[in-house]
Amino acid sequence: MDYKIFFVIISSVLTIASVIPYLVEVVRKQTKPRIVSWFIWSVITGIAAVAALYDHQYATAVLLFSAMSETLAVVIFGWKNGDKKILTLDIVCFVGAIVGIILWVIFNSPAVAVIATILIDFIGGIPTLVHSWKKPNEETWITFMACFFASLLTIATLSDWRITSAAYPIYLVFINLEFTLVIVLRKKYLELKKR
């Protein structure tokens, strides 16, 4: 078996499996996902996956379809006990998501779609980033760390370094590392502060 195919399979399995600890903690009511972020991530990664597939970037498409499945599972499992508040920041993020979709339609370009979805993904993640900072005990760092490694594996399979193949996996490496560090370091800081 070609190592690239093996990495794509491992990356997909890791991405989908990464949500299991998160879902377990959601069911136990220890993790309270920001439903707005996870919903935006589901829509956006689905759009980016279709754009990558349309441009024949199969490794990236598989990663993004796996990520969409993961984020959609959080929306479904987290609906009952998750944080469904809609704040001004959420509205701004949602409007940003709509603007990005409009830009994709106007330019009719997979590359523009990927760039727009990365920006939307980042904006859509701001509510979860704020939540992770304020209440790190309500987030599950291992999920983000597993997605970080899955994205690295996808990058290792790339032979074509176009925007549609490389941009989203590279972005996912950085954003998942950011979430992991914020949750872990903020938890440690708050624990030290209590002493």
C-alpha positions in Angstrom: 0.0 0.0 0.0 1.3 3.4 -0.9 2.2 5.4 2.2 0.1 8.4 1.0 -3.1 6.2 0.9 -2.1 4.8 4.4 -1.7 8.4 5.8 -5.1 9.5 4.3 -6.8 6.5 5.9 -5.0 7.1 9.3 -5.8 10.8 9.1 -9.5 10.2 8.4 -9.8 7.6 11.2 -8.0 9.9 13.6 -10.2 12.8 12.7 -13.4 10.9 13.2 -12.1 9.1 16.3 -10.9 12.4 17.8 -14.5 13.4 18.5 -15.2 10.3 20.7 -13.6 11.8 23.9 -15.4 15.1 23.2 -18.8 13.4 22.8 -18.3 11.3 25.9 -17.6 14.5 27.9 -20.6 16.2 26.3 -22.9 13.3 27.3 -21.4 13.4 30.8 -22.2 17.2 30.8 -18.5 18.0 31.4 -18.0 19.6 28.0 -20.4 22.2 26.8 -19.8 22.9 23.1 -20.7 26.3 21.6 -23.2 25.0 19.1 -22.9 28.0 16.8 -19.2 27.4 16.2 -19.6 23.6 15.6 -22.6 24.3 13.3 -20.6 26.8 11.2 -17.6 24.4 11.1 -19.9 21.6 9.8 -21.3 23.8 7.0 -17.9 25.3 6.1 -15.9 22.1 6.1 -18.6 20.5 4.0 -18.3 23.4 1.4 -14.5 23.2 1.5 -14.6 19.4 1.1 -16.8 19.8 -2.0 -14.4 22.4 -3.4 -11.4 20.2 -2.8 -13.2 17.2 -4.4 -14.2 19.4 -7.4 -10.6 20.3 -7.9 -9.5 16.6 -7.6 -7.7 17.1 -4.3 -8.8 13.8 -2.8 -6.6 13.7 0.3 -7.8 17.1 1.4 -11.4 16.3 0.5 -11.3 13.1 2.6 -9.9 15.0 5.6 -12.6 17.7 5.3 -15.5 15.2 4.9 -14.2 13.5 8.0 -14.0 16.8 9.9 -17.5 17.6 8.8 -18.7 14.3 10.2 -16.9 15.1 13.4 -18.3 18.6 13.9 -21.8 17.6 12.9 -21.7 14.8 15.6 -20.8 17.5 18.2 -23.8 19.6 17.0 -26.2 16.6 17.3 -24.8 15.2 20.6 -24.3 18.7 22.1 -27.7 20.1 21.2 -29.3 19.1 24.5 -26.6 20.3 26.9 -24.4 22.5 24.8 -24.3 26.3 24.9 -26.9 27.5 22.4 -26.8 31.2 23.3 -26.6 33.5 20.4 -24.5 36.5 21.2 -23.5 39.5 19.1 -20.2 37.8 18.3 -22.1 34.8 17.0 -24.2 36.9 14.7 -21.1 38.7 13.3 -19.5 35.3 12.7 -22.6 33.9 11.0 -22.8 37.0 8.8 -19.2 36.5 7.9 -20.0 32.9 6.9 -22.8 34.0 4.6 -20.5 36.7 3.0 -17.9 34.0 2.4 -20.5 31.7 0.7 -21.6 34.7 -1.5 -18.0 35.3 -2.5 -17.6 31.7 -3.6 -20.8 31.9 -5.7 -19.7 35.2 -7.3 -16.2 34.1 -8.2 -17.1 30.4 -8.9 -13.6 29.3 -8.0 -12.6 26.3 -5.8 -9.5 28.3 -4.7 -11.7 31.3 -3.7 -14.0 28.9 -1.9 -11.2 27.4 0.1 -9.8 30.8 1.1 -13.3 32.1 2.0 -14.1 28.9 4.0 -10.8 29.2 6.0 -11.7 32.8 6.9 -15.2 31.8 7.8 -13.9 28.8 9.8 -11.7 31.0 11.7 -14.4 33.6 12.4 -16.9 30.8 13.2 -14.4 29.4 15.8 -14.1 32.7 17.7 -17.0 31.9 20.0 -15.4 28.5 20.9 -12.0 30.2 21.4 -13.5 32.7 23.7 -15.4 29.9 25.5 -12.2 27.9 25.8 -10.4 30.9 27.3 -13.2 31.7 29.8 -14.2 28.1 30.7 -11.4 25.8 29.7 -12.9 23.0 31.8 -15.9 22.9 29.5 -13.7 22.0 26.5 -11.9 18.8 25.6 -8.3 19.4 24.4 -7.6 15.9 23.2 -10.1 16.3 20.3 -8.3 19.3 19.0 -4.9 17.7 19.5 -6.0 14.6 17.5 -7.2 16.8 14.7 -3.9 18.6 14.7 -2.1 15.3 14.1 -4.6 14.2 11.5 -4.0 17.5 9.6 -0.2 16.9 9.7 -0.7 13.5 8.2 -2.8 14.9 5.4 -0.1 17.5 4.7 2.5 14.6 4.5 0.4 13.1 1.6 0.4 16.2 -0.5 2.2 16.2 -3.8 0.3 19.1 -5.3 0.7 22.3 -3.3 -2.3 24.3 -4.7 -4.5 26.3 -2.5 -7.3 23.7 -2.8 -5.0 20.9 -1.5 -2.7 22.6 1.0 -4.4 25.7 2.5 -7.1 24.0 4.6 -4.9 21.3 6.1 -2.2 23.9 7.0 -4.9 26.1 8.6 -6.2 23.1 10.5 -2.8 22.4 11.9 -2.5 25.9 13.3 -6.1 26.3 14.5 -6.2 23.0 16.3 -2.8 23.6 17.9 -4.2 27.0 19.1 -7.3 25.5 20.6 -5.2 22.8 22.3 -2.8 25.3 23.8 -5.5 27.7 25.0 -7.4 24.9 26.7 -4.4 23.2 28.3 -2.5 26.3 29.4 -5.6 28.2 30.5 -6.7 25.2 32.7 -3.2 25.1 34.2 -3.2 28.8 34.9 -6.6 28.7 36.6 -5.5 25.7 38.7 -2.4 27.6 39.8 -4.4 30.7 40.5 -6.7 28.7 42.9 -3.8 27.6 45.1 
